[in-house]
Amino acid sequence: MNVQNTPSHSAYADTAEEAIAAQDALDTGMINSEQATEVAMQNTLLTPRFYTTDFAEMDAIDVSPVREDWDKMIAAMAADPNKGHFKKTEAWGTVDWEGMEPNLRAEFIDFLISSCTAEFSGCVLYKEMKRRGSNTDITQLFQLMARDEARHAGFINDALREAGIRVNLGFLTQQKKYTYFRPKFIYYATYLSEKIGYARYITIYRHLEQNPDKQFHPIFGWFREWCNDEFSHGEAFALLLKTDPKLTESWVNKLWIKFFLTAVFSTMWVRDHQRPLFHEALDVDVTWYGQEVFRKTSNISKQVFPMTLDIDHPRWRPNLDRMEAASRQVAEAKARGGIGGALTRVAGMAKATYAFVALYTIPAIKNEVPESPVMKPAY
């Protein structure tokens, strides 16, 4: 790419490549990328992963069954209503990173790094699909979504730079381990990730609308437009799922849908409960927040999934808490090392597996899937 054509900021980029180049141009020798990038490089059950898939299979998707809704969705994305939004303005103000309580600062930085990695994970997958594909319907969609995710990642990096660190996105692309998922697993996991991302961001945004004194960092003021991008990306995957009825109607795939619902919900629960000071600073009860996000996500997912999880079942909350306790045990055992640590880690993993099975075997709640999955943000 010609450097002269690089936008002044990733917020104005028309492609993911332009957004990444604009972010690289902002970096100076004063910024420490090693700390944040090392955290982003980690591959555990709780950290965002980078995915690869069968791109030829995805390129063969025929969107004819959803053509009318598809064309409307692409036109809305191409109109780019959020262009220029994801950059700091006068409303951003000054962030007192040095004055922030140290443990809160650590949890908040972990939240930003994890969010940046998750956003960029989507960018990498979508960008690669656009590069490898020849199906115009599919490549145009993934180019537009990669653009959005690159902007989000760049904006989070802007916030991290104020703390003197940043995630090296180029290094991450080349060095982070990639996990192979079959296309249908990409559809289930990414659909849920986008929709639960919407539910998470909008729940925090609405809470802070009512409690502005609890907004301890300005980035939360940008969450509404951010979550609307997440919602529209989820809509894209809802339409992709609708192109092949077997993806949501076969007995085996219903089991997979339930698996991904359980995995995504339980992972969020565990991760959020390990940031108590972050949620306390927002004045958000983390247990209430988890259930509220699950409820919103479940209501949204009825647009395409034939079931929702019973999050009010007596086994639900106790086994989420068991998974969280087991995750802490595994992390502490790993840090301790040695034979004792290894044995304790295995025991913790066994407890987590037992809790997950207990969650997975809770009877699901069936629902009728509408003919058209199209939805508008309602929260």
N, C-alpha and C positions, 0 to 999 in steps of 0.2 A: 504494500500500500504506500502511496505517495504521502509522506509526512505532511505536506502542505494541505492535503485534503482532510486531515484528521480534525474532527470537531474540537472546540476549546474545552469541552467537558463531555463525559460519557452520557449525560442527560440528553444531549442533542444528537447522539449517534443514531444513524439509520440502520446500522447492522451491528452484530455482536463484535465483529472484528474492529470496527471503528471505536466502539466503546472501550474495548481492551487497550487499544493503542492510545486513546485519550487518557486512560488511567495511568498507563506506563509513563506518559509524558509528564505527569504530575509528581512523580517520585524523585526524591533527592537523596543525597548521601546521609541526610540527617534522620531518615526514617529507618527504623529497625524492622526488617521483614522476617527475620529468622524466628522470633518467638511466635508470632501469629501463624506463620506458615507451618511451623513444626506442629502446632495444635491442629491445624487444618489437615495435615498429612495423616493424622491418626486414623486407623481403621478398626473400629470396635462396633459392637451391636448398637451403640448409642450415637455414634458420630455419622454425619452425612457421608454417603459414598458416591463415587463416580461410577457410572454404568455404561456398558456397551451392550449391543444386541445384534440380532440378525437384521441388518439394514435393508437387505434385499427383500425380505418378507414385508417389512414396513413400507417399502417403496411400492409394493404391489397392491396396497390398499385401494379399494374402489369406493369412493364416497358418494356414488350415485344414489344409494338409498336415503341419504340425508342431504342431497344436493341443495335444496332451497335454504335450509338452515345453515349449511356450510358456507354458502356464498355470502350470506348476511354476516356471519361471524367473521370471515376473512375481511370483508369490507370494513367492519367496525375496528378490527385490529390495525388494518392498513391506514385508517384515518388517524391513528396515533394520538389519541387525546391526552396522553401523559408525556408527550415530548417536551423536554425542558423542565419537567417537574422535579426530577430526582437530583437536585443540587441544592446546596446551602444558599439561603437568602438572608435578608436582614432579620427575618423572624427567627433565624437559628440562634442568634445571640452568642454568648460566650459560655463555654463549658468549663467548669472548674474541676478538671480531672485530678489535680493534686489535692484538692479539698475533699474529694469523695472518700467515704469510708473505705479503707483498703480492701476488706472482704467483699463489699458491694462492688467496688471497682473490678475486682477479679471475676466475680460472677457475671457482671455486665459485659466485660470484655469477652468472656467465654461465650456469652449469648451472641454477641456481634460476630465473632469469628465463626461460630457454628452456623449462624444465619447466612453469612457471606459464602461459606463453603456450600451450603445447601442451594443457594441461588445460583452459584457458579456451576454446580454439578448439573443443574438443568440446562444452563447455557451450553456446556460442553457437549452434552448428549444431543441437544437440538441442533447445534451448529454442525455436528458430525453427520446427522441425518440429512441436513440440507446439502452438505458437501458431497455425500455419497449418492444421493437420490437423483432420479430423473423424472419422477412423477410430480408435475407442477403443483397439483393440489397439496401434496404432502410437503414438498420442499418449501413452498411459500409459507405454509403454516409454521414450520419449524424455524424458518428464518425470522419470522416475526416474534416468535416466543423466545428465541435465543437473544434477540435484541433487547427484549424486556428484562430478561434475567441478567444480562450483562450490565444493564443500567442499575438494577437493584444491587448487584454485587459491588459495582463501582461506588455507589452511594454509601454503602456500609463501610467500604474502605476509606471514604472521606471522613467518616466519623472516627474510625480507628486511627487515622493519621493524627488527629488532634491529641490522641493519647501517646503519640510517638511511635506507633507500630502500624503495620498493614500486612495483608495477605498477599503474597506474590502470586498473582493469578497465572502468569505464564509458567512459572516453575511448577505450580500445582497441576496444570494441564499435562505437563510432560512426565512428572514424577509420581503422582498419586496413583495408587493401585486401582485398577478398574475391575468391577464385578460384572460378569455376564448374566443378563436376564433375558429370557425369551420375550418376544414382543408383547405377548398378552400379560406377562408379569409387569412389564414396563407400563402398560395401560393401567392396570389395577393400582400399582404403587404410585405412579405419578398423578393419576386422577385424584387419589386420596391425599397425596402430599399437597397438591394445589388447593384442594377444597378445605383441608384442615388448616392450611396456611391462611386462607381467607378467614376462617372462623377464629383463628388465634388472633390475627391482627385486628379484626373488626371488634372483637370482644374487648381488647385492651383499649382501642381507640374510643369506643363508646364509653367505657369506664372513665377514661381521662377527660372526656367531654364533660362528664358530671363532676369530676374531681380534678380540675386543672392544677391544683396545688401539689398533686402527686406526680406530675410529669417532671421527673428529675433529669431528663435529657431531651433535647429538642427533636430527636429523630422520630419520636412517637407521633409528632404532629404531621408526619408524612405518611402515616399508616393507612389512611383511607384510600388514597389513589393506589398505594402499594397493594392493598388487599383486593382492590378491583382488578388489577392485573392477574393476581392469583386466581380469582374467580373465573375470569375469561379463559385462562389456560385450562382450568378444570372443565369448562364447557367444551373446549376443543377435544379433550380426551373422552368426554361423555359422548360426543358425536362419533369419535373413532370406535368406541365400544358398540355403538348402535349400527355400525356398518356390517357387523357379523353377529346375528342373534345367538350363535353358540357361545360367544364369549360371556354371556350373562345367563343363559338358559340351560346349559347342559349341567348334569348332576356334578361332574368333576369340577367344572369351573365355578359352580356355586360354593364348593368346598374351598377353592382357592380364594374366592372373594371374601369368604368368612375369615380365612387365614390372614389375608392382608389387612382387613379391618382390625382384627385382634392385634396384629403386630404393630400397625401404625399407632393405634390408640395406646397400647401399653408402653411403647417406646416413648411417646410424648409424656405420659404420666411419670415414668421413671426419670426422664431428663429434667422435667420441670420441677419435680420434688427435690432435685439436687441443686436447685438455685433458690433457696428459701429467702435470702436477703434481697435478691432481685425482685421477687414478688412482694415481699414486705414493703420495700421502698415504693412500689406502685400502689400499695394498700389493697392488694388482690389476694384473697384467700386461695392458695394454690390448688386445694382440693375442689373448691367450688369452681374455679377456673377450668380445671380439667373436665369436670362433668358438663359444664356449660358449653365448652368447645365440642365435646363429644356429641352433645344434644344437637347443636347447630349442624355439625358435619353429618350426623345421621339423617336429619331432616332433608338436607341437601342431596345426600347420596341416594335418596329414594327416586331421584330422577332417572337413575340407570341401574342401580343394584336392586335385586329382588328381595333383599333382606336388610335388616339393621340389627346391630347387637343390642341385647337387653342390658343396658347400662344401669338399670335399677334392680337387677337380679341380686339376691342375697350373696352370691359368690363373687360378684363383680369387684367391689371395692376391696374386700379383704385380700383377694389374690393380686390385685394391682399393687397393694402395699407390700405383699410378700415378694413380688418381683423387684420392687424398689429396694427392699432390705437385702435381697440376694445380690442385686447389682452393687450395692455398697460393699458387701462382703467380698465380692470378686475383686473390686477395685483395691480395697485395703490389702487383700491377700497378694495381689500382683505387686503392690508397692513394697510389701514385706519381703517377698522373694524366698528362696530356699525351699527345702522339702516341705516344711510346715506350711509355707505360703501356698505352695502348689496344691497340697491336699485340701487346704481351706478353699482355694479357688475352685477346685473340682466340686466340692460340696456346695458352694454357692451357685455354680452353674446348674447343678442338679435341682436345687431349690427353685431356681428361675424357670427351668424346664417344666417342673411339676406345676408351678403357678400358671404358666402359659397354657398348659394342657387343660387345667381347671377352667381357665377363661374361655378357651376355644370350645369346650364341650358344653358351655351354657347354651340352651336352645335359642336360636335366632328368632327374630320377629319378622314374619313374611309380609311383604307388601306388593301391591300391584304397580308395575312400572308403566308410566304413561307412554303414549305413542310417540310424542315428541319430548326429548329430554331438556329442551331449552328453558333456562331459568334466568332471572335477573336478581342481582344482589338485593336481599330483603332485610338485612340486619343493620 
